[in-house]
Amino acid sequence: MKDLAGLTLSHSEFELLAAYCGADGVFPKTWERWTELMSRANAAAAAAGLESQPLQLSPPQFKEWCIRLEVVPCLDALRAYAISVRTQLSADHSLGH
């Protein structure tokens, strides 16, 4: 869950993300459930001694990533996407980009 810590998106972006992840039975179906999930993710990161790295989520980019990797958009895919994006951002930062 701590992989999701720091993810941000607007209510309308959540609606789009929820539509993409509609087949996932565990994906939060409401904005309220989403914000609860984000609170738990941030708390899990803090409890693990990790700083939650902010990441503005783009549902269309997530969907494109899923298509490229041939994975179904879901909560597990979102975790993998967040890890992938943060890894790339970290690598770009260490290279001075």
Helices and strands as residue ranges (DSSP letters): G 2-4, E 7-8, H 11-20, H 31-47, E 55-56, H 59-69, H 75-94
